């Protein structure tokens, strides 16, 4: 190897970052780990003791560290990490809500975040940045109101959950750790999440708007979600609540028409709001019927360059992706 290549390798080493990631087996987590590894960073996946490796996955290069979100126990090898990305938590959309499930969701998101912040506060040296996933559900259903980071929260279960969740994440600031709470919109990915669930009825020519279709949807692609996380990791001014959405929210009816066009399928069978409530229960309103016209004001002000700012191109990219 030539001296010039040695120098380049050394410079790459200096710019590599040791990142701790929770929720690394989820939709965003898997893609984030892969992206960080591709850029030469050192990734430590924080896993519960009962977690099993996923053979053949791209994140096998990452180091597995054990942590217990209920007890604050954290593998001592986590010391020296410059960044923590917290994506873990009980799934909000896995099945109908009941009191027991809502308690588990609250505990995993709120107590889990509290315990993780307390654990990293004991590390020496402490990480420089703590990024915690949140959701646009923070705002509740707000009709046509344009929502920015300073807009007040909603009052339903999901809004209250996001408030408590973000409060625990923001505690990291008290320990000298820059904290950012990313309020994600609907993440578009062909293989998982909301878009993947829509594809089956559309391919059977059974797709259609949800309810009236007038409700606003705030969305972003999976690639965009990962890009935004990396941007916040690298941008010292990025802290506090940050709307992680595209700059072009659309009404549900417009989204459905764009999806039908991208799939070359009809969109003729709307799902009435009552039918959605009967099928899904309480979860139908915050996830499918709530109107959230969220704008990425903070990201735009920080100079973030959107990968897919328009819906048509975003859907084409999401549907073409393996």
Secondary structure, DSSP 8 states (H G I E B T S, - for coil): --HHHHHHHHHHHHH--EEEEESTTSHHHHHHHHHHHHTT-EEEEEE-TT----TT-GGGGSEEEEEETTTTEE-GGGTT-SEEEE-----SSSS---HHHHHHHHIIIIIHHHHHHHHHHTSSS--SEEEEEEEGGGG---TT-EE-TTS----SHHHHHHHHHHHHHHGGGGGT-EEEEEEE-EEE-TTSHHHHHHHHHHHTT----BTTS-SEE-EEEHHHHHHHHHHHHH-TT--EEEEES-S--EEHHHHHHHHHHHHT------B-HHHHHHHHTTHHIIIII---EE--HHHHHHT---S--SHHHHHHHHHH--
